[in-house]
Amino acid sequence: MKTTLLLLCFQLSVLSTYPFLGAAQEAVRSNRNNESICPLDVVQAPLWVDSGLPWTFLPFNNDTVVGVSTDLNIKSSAPTRCVQSLVWKLSDSDASVGRFFVTTDGVEGNPGCRTLRNWFRIEKNRDFYNFAFCPSVCDTAKILCQDVGISGEDGILRLALSDFPVGVMFRKAADDSKIIKNAADH
């Protein structure tokens, strides 16, 4: 199966509670979960700090074309400190801020009710694309449908369900091995 590997031009990265030192040598820390560094949150890294990670889009029907409004898994294969998968997953609602965040440790494939939180979509708006959570892989569940936007608690720009979608542009990832090696150096 051929998969499409793309970089998001607004630069998504995964972030643990350990400091991350990027090109600007500024420490970035997520303190949502002080008890554990894993699973990792998906965040927007400032362009001057990090060039982001390559993300692979895997349609639920194993198609080789990634279409809009199609359920898909989103994952990275960049090395991390965590043993969990880097497949996107919608977290439980964070009661302290009343939001659902995009985190990792999702399940790749297996469309159905048991993997409902692992399916996202790319939607096309007038001038941009955005991510949304509105899976159709389970006919029996009542589904929460909402765009994915940015939540800026504690200065960390985390992806979360929002009424205000964040626009994204896509570009083909260059040399995959070079990008992944650079991610491992951080």
Secondary structure, DSSP 8 states (H G I E B T S, - for coil): ---EEEEETT-EEEE-SS-EE-TT--EE---S-TT---S-EEEE--TTT----EEEEEETT--SS--TT--EEEE-----S--S--B-EEEEEETTTTEEEEES----S--SGGGGGG-BEEEE-SS-EEEEE---S-SSS----EEEEEE-GGG--EEEEESS---B-EEE-S-HHHHHHHHHH-
